[in-house]
Amino acid sequence: MTIEAPHGFETIAIHAGQDPDPGTGAVTVPIYATSTFAQDAVGSPRRRADRSGAAGLGYEYARTGNPTRTALETCLAELESGSRALAFASGMAAEDTLLRTVCRPGDHLVIPDDVYGGTYRLIANVLANWGLDSTPVRLGDLDAVRAAIRPGRTRLVWCESPTNPLLRVADIAPLAAVARQAGALLVVDNTFASPYLQRPLELGADVVVHSTTKYLGGHSDVVGGALVVRDLELGARLAYHQNAMGGIAGPFDAWLTLRGVKTLAVRMERHCDNAERVVEFLTRHPAVCQVFYPGLPEQPGHEIAVKQMRRFGGMVSFRTGDAERAVRVCDRARLFTLGESLGGVESLIEHPGRMTHASAAGSRVEVPGDLVRLSVGIETVDDLLADLEQALH
Ligand SMILES: *Cc1c(COP(=O)(O)O)cnc(C)c1O
């Protein structure tokens, strides 16, 4: 059984790439804990029994390919409406492989001025030494993006939407057109939305990046990353580099992520339900002076979010008007666990100015000191509201 369109998202998540095991009939894809595969004769590895992955090719060595990883990659490609996906040891390993595959020393990138901190560190501190140049711009401003593009040198436009931690929204379809006109690829880091809420390849993007650590895994128990592309030739170049570099998802990590992906749709619906209730509570609370959520009609970019997202996600940020009060709220919260990361079933709270975004202090990506960021989990929402009430008191 190969799952093909027009199957729905939930069906794809549970079945794509996940046929019963050809050897045993096991309904769940096994964890193929093996580093190598027996070959029938010199130069002729066994054909893959499943129909996923590179058709007709066999498995030889598990850096190049492993059936558990193939299952995850097949599923992610279909969920993002792509033709190929590759699973990595982390989101950052995926990004490094993408950048070094597509770019050459001397190339230039346009990046969001509020890009994920780890991406900024990789581009500005690591790949800059390799000869990669970058310009941070506000992606909501298409004229600024056009002005930042260097004809013949800009290889990629990097996009995140919604962004971290201010939940800004970028208009993916026109950005893809601007990039294409300049001969550049549009890359969208879709970690915050997940493919359930937003599918950038359908809007014209060339590459989707994921930290599968977040919503795709969904249970805060595994670190992983993925790339998804439409163009098979680019997919083959990325796979070549992935094999050459080796930052692959191991079989147990791939299995945990696949297990998480099966429930992505139901989890995202509850994340969105709970986040909407939290936003409603915060906007009415006297100790809160501003709430950031793409679902708020008064937030810039709301119309774009309505157009390109199914719902508005589980991430919410708010300002308290005072940095010390923001820190106190984070320290006082109990059910909201104080911690970095996001996208798991449990609710998390953090102070971006002193935690995830501390390294941005003094730079143009500095965040307000009175900002609090929530990753709203899927607990009973009344318990979450009660915890926020006592923390804000
Ligand atoms: C966490 C994250 C990453 C990095 O992924 P890792 O799995 O931690 O390496 C990249 N982009 C965004 C938006 C993230 O939240």
The ligand as an SDF file (V2000), in Angstrom:
LIG
                    3D

 15 15  0  0  0  0  0  0  0  0999 V2000
   15.0770   24.5160   17.4920 C   0  0  0  0  0  0  0  0  0  0  0  0
   15.0690   25.2130   16.1760 C   0  0  0  0  0  0  0  0  0  0  0  0
   16.0820   24.9960   15.2120 C   0  0  0  0  0  0  0  0  0  0  0  0
   17.2820   24.1100   15.4820 C   0  0  0  0  0  0  0  0  0  0  0  0
   16.9480   22.7840   15.5950 O   0  0  0  0  0  0  0  0  0  0  0  0
   17.7110   21.7100   16.5350 P   0  0  0  0  0  0  0  0  0  0  0  0
   16.9050   20.4930   16.3610 O   0  0  0  0  0  0  0  0  0  0  0  0
   17.7060   22.2730   17.9240 O   0  0  0  0  0  0  0  0  0  0  0  0
   19.1000   21.5950   15.9970 O   0  0  0  0  0  0  0  0  0  0  0  0
   15.9550   25.6470   14.0060 C   0  0  0  0  0  0  0  0  0  0  0  0
   14.9320   26.4900   13.7410 N   0  0  0  0  0  0  0  0  0  0  0  0
   13.9680   26.7430   14.6530 C   0  0  0  0  0  0  0  0  0  0  0  0
   12.8740   27.6900   14.3080 C   0  0  0  0  0  0  0  0  0  0  0  0
   14.0040   26.1180   15.8960 C   0  0  0  0  0  0  0  0  0  0  0  0
   13.0470   26.3890   16.8040 O   0  0  0  0  0  0  0  0  0  0  0  0
  1  2  1  0
  2  3  1  0
  2 14  2  0
  3  4  1  0
  3 10  2  0
  4  5  1  0
  5  6  1  0
  6  7  2  0
  6  8  1  0
  6  9  1  0
 10 11  1  0
 11 12  2  0
 12 13  1  0
 12 14  1  0
 14 15  1  0
M  END
$$$$
